[in-house]
Amino acid sequence: MPMEASAIEKMIKEALPDAQVTIKDLKGDGDHYAAHVVSAAFEGKSRVQQHQMVYQALKGRMGGELHALALQTSAPE
C-alpha cells in the first residue's frame, strides 16, 4: 500500500521537529517521492548520516510501503 506524502512529512517532522520538509510525488503513484529536508540536527553530520536520520524517522517503511525516495538533505544556512 503506497504512502501519502503527508504521512512521510509527518514522520520526518516527528523525528526532526525543526525540519523544513518538501515532498514531491515523482510518478503520481504514491510510491516514488523526492524529499528535501532542512534541519539544524544535520549540522556537522555527513550526508550519509543525514540520510540515515531521515530513514530512521521513516521507521522501516523504506523498501516496503515507500518504494523509492530521492533524498536531499542539508542544515540551514
C-alpha positions as YAML, in Angstrom:
chain: A
units: angstrom
residues:
- id: 1
  name: MET
  ca: [0.00, 0.00, 0.00]
- id: 2
  name: PRO
  ca: [1.53, 3.36, -1.03]
- id: 3
  name: MET
  ca: [2.27, 6.10, 1.49]
- id: 4
  name: GLU
  ca: [0.79, 9.58, 1.34]
- id: 5
  name: ALA
  ca: [3.24, 12.48, 1.09]
- id: 6
  name: SER
  ca: [1.64, 13.98, 4.21]
- id: 7
  name: ALA
  ca: [2.42, 10.79, 6.19]
- id: 8
  name: ILE
  ca: [6.07, 10.94, 5.12]
- id: 9
  name: GLU
  ca: [6.29, 14.60, 6.11]
- id: 10
  name: LYS
  ca: [4.63, 13.92, 9.48]
- id: 11
  name: MET
  ca: [7.05, 11.10, 10.33]
- id: 12
  name: ILE
  ca: [10.08, 13.21, 9.43]
- id: 13
  name: LYS
  ca: [8.81, 16.16, 11.48]
- id: 14
  name: GLU
  ca: [8.11, 13.92, 14.47]
- id: 15
  name: ALA
  ca: [11.77, 12.85, 14.47]
- id: 16
  name: LEU
  ca: [13.17, 16.25, 13.43]
- id: 17
  name: PRO
  ca: [10.72, 18.86, 14.81]
- id: 18
  name: ASP
  ca: [12.53, 21.86, 13.29]
- id: 19
  name: ALA
  ca: [12.68, 20.28, 9.82]
- id: 20
  name: GLN
  ca: [11.51, 22.08, 6.74]
- id: 21
  name: VAL
  ca: [10.21, 19.29, 4.51]
- id: 22
  name: THR
  ca: [9.27, 19.49, 0.83]
- id: 23
  name: ILE
  ca: [7.94, 16.34, -0.82]
- id: 24
  name: LYS
  ca: [7.11, 15.72, -4.48]
- id: 25
  name: ASP
  ca: [5.36, 12.66, -5.89]
- id: 26
  name: LEU
  ca: [7.59, 11.87, -8.87]
- id: 27
  name: LYS
  ca: [5.31, 9.48, -10.75]
- id: 28
  name: GLY
  ca: [1.86, 10.17, -9.29]
- id: 29
  name: ASP
  ca: [1.69, 6.63, -7.92]
- id: 30
  name: GLY
  ca: [2.32, 7.32, -4.22]
- id: 31
  name: ASP
  ca: [5.39, 5.08, -4.41]
- id: 32
  name: HIS
  ca: [8.15, 7.30, -5.80]
- id: 33
  name: TYR
  ca: [8.92, 10.54, -3.99]
- id: 34
  name: ALA
  ca: [11.60, 13.20, -3.83]
- id: 35
  name: ALA
  ca: [12.13, 14.88, -0.47]
- id: 36
  name: HIS
  ca: [14.17, 17.90, 0.51]
- id: 37
  name: VAL
  ca: [14.75, 18.11, 4.26]
- id: 38
  name: VAL
  ca: [16.47, 21.01, 6.03]
- id: 39
  name: SER
  ca: [17.18, 20.64, 9.76]
- id: 40
  name: ALA
  ca: [19.63, 22.06, 12.28]
- id: 41
  name: ALA
  ca: [20.05, 18.47, 13.52]
- id: 42
  name: PHE
  ca: [22.08, 17.81, 10.34]
- id: 43
  name: GLU
  ca: [24.74, 20.35, 11.28]
- id: 44
  name: GLY
  ca: [28.18, 18.73, 11.46]
- id: 45
  name: LYS
  ca: [26.86, 15.43, 10.07]
- id: 46
  name: SER
  ca: [27.97, 13.80, 6.83]
- id: 47
  name: ARG
  ca: [25.46, 13.42, 4.00]
- id: 48
  name: VAL
  ca: [25.23, 9.70, 4.78]
- id: 49
  name: GLN
  ca: [24.48, 10.41, 8.46]
- id: 50
  name: GLN
  ca: [21.82, 12.95, 7.46]
- id: 51
  name: HIS
  ca: [20.13, 10.43, 5.17]
- id: 52
  name: GLN
  ca: [20.30, 7.77, 7.88]
- id: 53
  name: MET
  ca: [18.49, 10.13, 10.25]
- id: 54
  name: VAL
  ca: [15.66, 10.55, 7.75]
- id: 55
  name: TYR
  ca: [15.46, 6.80, 7.07]
- id: 56
  name: GLN
  ca: [15.27, 6.17, 10.83]
- id: 57
  name: ALA
  ca: [12.39, 8.66, 11.01]
- id: 58
  name: LEU
  ca: [10.53, 6.55, 8.45]
- id: 59
  name: LYS
  ca: [10.67, 3.57, 10.84]
- id: 60
  name: GLY
  ca: [11.44, 0.80, 8.37]
- id: 61
  name: ARG
  ca: [8.92, 1.78, 5.72]
- id: 62
  name: MET
  ca: [11.61, 2.31, 3.05]
- id: 63
  name: GLY
  ca: [11.51, -0.58, 0.61]
- id: 64
  name: GLY
  ca: [8.04, -1.58, 1.78]
- id: 65
  name: GLU
  ca: [5.24, 0.97, 1.80]
- id: 66
  name: LEU
  ca: [7.66, 3.53, 0.42]
- id: 67
  name: HIS
  ca: [9.36, 2.11, -2.65]
- id: 68
  name: ALA
  ca: [11.65, 5.00, -3.63]
- id: 69
  name: LEU
  ca: [12.71, 8.25, -2.01]
- id: 70
  name: ALA
  ca: [15.17, 10.59, -3.73]
- id: 71
  name: LEU
  ca: [16.54, 12.38, -0.71]
- id: 72
  name: GLN
  ca: [18.25, 15.75, -0.47]
- id: 73
  name: THR
  ca: [19.27, 16.97, 3.00]
- id: 74
  name: SER
  ca: [21.03, 19.99, 4.43]
- id: 75
  name: ALA
  ca: [21.48, 22.10, 7.53]
- id: 76
  name: PRO
  ca: [20.02, 25.62, 7.44]
- id: 77
  name: GLU
  ca: [22.33, 28.26, 6.01]
...
